[in-house]
Amino acid sequence: MSLKHMMVVAAGREGDAPALALASSLARQHDGVVEVLPIYPDSAADMIALGLTLGATLSPQAIEELVVAEHEIHARIEAMARTAAGEADVVFGAGEGAPRMSVMGRGLRPPMMLSRAAPLSDLVIFGQTHLDQSPGRDMFDQCLLGDRVPVLIARHDADTLSGPAAIAWDGSPQAGRAVKAALPLLAMASEILILQCVSGLEKEAADPDTDLLNAYLKLHGVGEGSTVLVEGAEAGSALIAAAKGKLSTLMVAGAWGHSRLREAIFGGATRTFLACKDGPSLLLAH
């Protein structure tokens, strides 16, 4: 029950700092390795490929400007990652041994690099700001829905993971996969709260029995959770309010248990969880 290989998606912006710091701290605690995947808002290689596809060409000056901009972003990411690794007493740079953090070099397009590395990653970590715009949000969707890798949205410092952790439990396969991925983080929590919105449970589709969940948690040595029943017309808002009311610093939940089309039309808990920027750090699995 450990986190041996993690990835952090970084864009060279201020919002990367919490994700890099949290990943470095987890690498130190679990003697693990973190690979930082850079993403670029104006990808030189992608722009060039687009131009060739359309039968057009970019001027040498335009190509050079794009390459320089990309190198500047990469340099900022390396500087932030080096700082985070140093503060956590983690080795920085490619090589053998752990704990270690390194920044991936420019190779394939970032979405392809993510798909190749994510299947053997225990966790992929994003900063909250990545959810607000492309290409970060696209990478988040790809990771969670396409590559089916657990994702952690880092909203607070690494030290906060020692606080209360909340599990939004409805018995769904998505929630189960989230709990399994979160076991190393749940083991760090001061207490575990099992949140259930009574009006949002679909007992015909899944078994929301909290005794089954607690048996699983105890089997893995992370303790037993306390069940908290909440009421509300909108399950996501009720669950987030309960988690914040209990001062939870981590929330574990299944993502998009319903179809995304239904959630886009009627709203859904996942969308509410992602929109709550001042809420607990969020671990999701689909």
C-alpha positions in Angstrom: 0.0 0.0 0.0 2.3 2.7 -1.3 2.8 5.3 -4.0 5.9 4.2 -5.9 5.3 5.9 -9.3 3.5 9.2 -9.7 3.1 11.8 -12.4 2.5 15.5 -12.1 1.1 17.5 -15.0 2.7 21.0 -15.1 2.4 24.1 -17.3 5.0 26.4 -15.7 2.3 28.4 -13.9 1.9 29.3 -10.2 -0.8 26.7 -9.8 1.8 24.0 -10.3 3.4 24.6 -7.0 0.9 22.8 -4.7 0.9 19.7 -7.0 4.7 19.6 -7.2 5.1 20.1 -3.4 2.5 17.4 -2.6 4.1 14.9 -5.1 7.5 15.5 -3.6 6.3 14.9 -0.1 4.5 11.7 -1.1 7.7 10.5 -2.9 9.7 11.0 0.2 7.2 9.3 2.4 6.7 6.3 0.1 10.3 6.2 -1.3 8.8 6.7 -4.7 9.5 8.4 -8.0 7.7 11.4 -9.6 7.8 12.2 -13.3 6.7 15.7 -14.2 5.0 15.9 -17.6 5.2 19.4 -19.1 2.3 20.7 -21.2 2.4 23.8 -23.4 -0.4 26.2 -24.3 1.2 26.9 -27.7 3.0 23.7 -28.7 5.6 24.4 -31.3 5.7 20.8 -32.5 1.9 20.6 -32.7 1.7 23.9 -34.6 4.2 22.7 -37.1 2.4 19.4 -37.5 -0.9 21.3 -38.1 0.7 23.5 -40.7 2.1 20.4 -42.6 -1.3 18.7 -42.4 -3.0 21.7 -44.0 -0.4 22.0 -46.6 0.9 25.3 -45.2 4.2 26.2 -43.8 5.4 28.4 -40.9 8.1 30.9 -41.4 11.5 30.0 -39.8 11.0 33.0 -37.5 7.6 31.8 -36.3 9.0 28.3 -35.7 11.9 29.7 -33.7 9.6 31.9 -31.6 7.5 28.9 -30.7 10.5 26.8 -29.9 11.9 29.5 -27.6 8.6 30.0 -25.8 8.4 26.2 -25.2 11.9 26.1 -23.9 11.1 29.0 -21.5 8.1 27.1 -20.1 10.1 23.9 -19.7 12.8 25.9 -17.8 10.2 27.3 -15.5 8.8 23.9 -14.8 12.3 22.5 -14.1 13.0 25.3 -11.7 9.7 24.8 -9.8 10.2 21.0 -9.7 13.8 21.4 -8.4 12.6 23.7 -5.6 9.8 21.3 -4.6 12.2 18.4 -4.6 14.8 20.3 -2.5 12.2 21.3 0.1 11.1 17.7 0.5 14.7 16.3 0.5 14.0 14.4 -2.7 16.7 13.9 -5.3 16.1 15.9 -8.5 16.9 14.7 -12.0 16.8 11.5 -14.0 18.5 8.5 -12.7 18.2 5.4 -10.5 17.0 5.3 -6.9 14.3 6.9 -4.9 12.9 9.2 -3.7 13.4 11.1 -6.9 11.7 13.7 -9.0 12.5 14.4 -12.7 11.0 16.4 -15.6 10.2 14.5 -18.7 11.9 15.8 -21.9 10.1 16.9 -25.0 9.4 13.8 -27.1 5.9 12.9 -28.3 2.9 15.2 -28.0 2.0 15.6 -24.3 -1.3 13.6 -24.6 0.6 10.7 -26.1 3.3 10.8 -23.5 0.6 10.8 -20.8 -1.1 7.8 -22.3 2.1 5.9 -22.5 3.2 6.6 -18.9 -0.1 6.7 -17.1 -1.0 3.0 -17.1 1.9 2.2 -14.7 1.4 5.3 -12.6 -0.2 4.9 -9.1 -1.5 8.5 -9.3 -1.5 11.5 -11.6 -1.5 14.8 -9.8 -3.0 18.1 -11.2 -3.1 21.6 -9.8 -6.5 23.2 -9.5 -5.7 25.8 -12.2 -5.4 23.1 -14.8 -9.2 22.5 -14.6 -9.9 26.0 -15.8 -8.5 26.0 -19.3 -7.0 23.9 -22.1 -4.7 22.0 -22.5 -4.8 21.1 -18.8 -8.5 20.3 -18.7 -8.2 18.2 -21.8 -5.3 16.2 -20.2 -7.4 15.8 -17.0 -10.3 14.4 -19.0 -8.0 12.1 -21.0 -6.3 10.8 -17.9 -9.4 10.1 -15.9 -11.8 9.0 -18.6 -9.6 7.7 -21.4 -6.6 6.2 -19.6 -8.7 5.3 -16.5 -5.9 6.4 -14.0 -6.7 7.8 -10.6 -6.3 11.6 -10.4 -5.5 13.8 -7.4 -6.4 17.5 -7.6 -4.0 19.2 -5.2 -5.6 22.2 -3.6 -3.6 22.5 -0.4 -0.2 21.8 1.1 1.0 18.3 1.6 0.8 18.6 5.4 -3.0 18.8 5.2 -3.2 15.2 4.1 -2.8 14.3 7.8 -6.2 15.8 8.5 -9.7 14.2 8.2 -10.4 12.4 4.9 -13.9 12.0 3.5 -15.2 9.3 1.2 -18.2 9.9 -0.9 -19.6 6.4 -0.9 -22.4 5.1 -3.1 -21.1 1.6 -3.7 -20.5 2.3 -7.3 -17.5 0.7 -9.2 -16.1 4.2 -9.7 -16.2 4.9 -5.9 -14.6 1.5 -5.2 -11.7 2.3 -7.6 -11.2 5.7 -6.0 -11.0 4.1 -2.5 -8.5 1.5 -3.7 -6.3 4.2 -5.2 -6.6 6.4 -2.1 -5.6 3.7 0.5 -2.1 5.2 1.0 -3.6 8.7 1.6 -6.4 7.3 3.8 -3.7 5.7 5.9 -2.3 9.2 6.6 -5.6 10.7 7.7 -6.4 11.6 11.3 -9.9 10.2 10.8 -12.0 8.8 7.9 -15.6 10.0 7.3 -17.9 8.0 5.0 -20.4 10.5 3.5 -23.7 9.4 2.0 -26.3 11.7 0.5 -29.5 9.7 1.3 -31.5 11.2 -1.6 -28.6 10.5 -4.1 -28.2 6.8 -3.4 -29.2 4.4 -6.2 -29.6 1.1 -4.3 -30.8 -0.7 -7.5 -27.6 0.0 -9.3 -25.0 -0.5 -6.5 -24.7 -1.6 -2.9 -23.9 1.4 -0.7 -23.5 -0.7 2.4 -20.9 1.1 4.6 -20.1 -2.0 6.6 -18.7 -3.6 3.4 -16.5 -0.5 2.9 -15.3 -0.5 6.5 -14.4 -4.2 6.3 -12.3 -3.4 3.3 -10.6 -0.4 5.0 -9.8 -2.4 8.1 -8.5 -5.3 6.1 -6.0 -2.9 4.6 -5.1 -1.5 8.0 -6.3 2.1 7.5 -8.9 2.0 10.2 -12.7 2.3 10.2 -14.7 5.2 9.0 -17.6 7.0 10.6 -20.8 7.2 8.6 -22.3 10.6 8.0 -25.7 10.8 6.4 -26.5 14.1 4.6 -29.6 15.5 3.0 -29.9 17.7 0.0 -31.6 18.1 -3.3 -28.3 18.1 -5.1 -26.0 15.4 -3.9 -22.7 17.0 -4.9 -23.4 20.2 -3.0 -24.6 18.3 0.1 -21.5 16.1 0.1 -19.0 18.9 -0.4 -20.8 21.0 2.4 -20.5 18.0 4.7 -16.8 17.4 3.9 -16.0 21.1 4.5 -18.1 21.1 7.7 -16.1 18.3 9.0 -12.8 20.1 8.1 -11.9 17.3 5.6 -8.6 18.0 3.8 -9.1 15.1 1.3 -12.2 13.9 -0.5 -12.3 10.6 -2.3 -15.0 10.0 -4.9 -16.0 8.1 -8.0 -16.2 10.3 -11.1 -19.0 10.4 -13.6 -21.0 7.4 -12.4 -23.7 8.6 -14.8 -23.1 9.4 -18.4 -21.3 12.7 -19.1 -24.2 13.7 -21.3 -26.6 13.3 -18.5 -24.4 15.3 -16.1 -23.8 18.0 -18.7 -27.6 18.5 -19.1 -28.8 17.9 -15.5 -25.6 18.6 -13.5 -23.9 16.1 -11.4 -21.8 15.5 -8.2 -18.5 15.3 -10.2 -19.0 18.7 -11.7 -19.8 20.2 -8.3 -16.7 18.6 -6.7 -14.4 20.0 -9.4 -15.9 23.5 -9.2 -15.4 23.8 -5.4 -11.9 25.4 -5.6 -11.8 26.1 -1.9 -12.8 22.5 -0.9 -10.6 19.6 0.1 -8.0 18.1 -2.2 -9.9 15.7 -4.5 -9.0 12.1 -5.4 -11.2 10.8 -8.3 -11.4 7.6 -10.3 -13.7 6.5 -13.0 
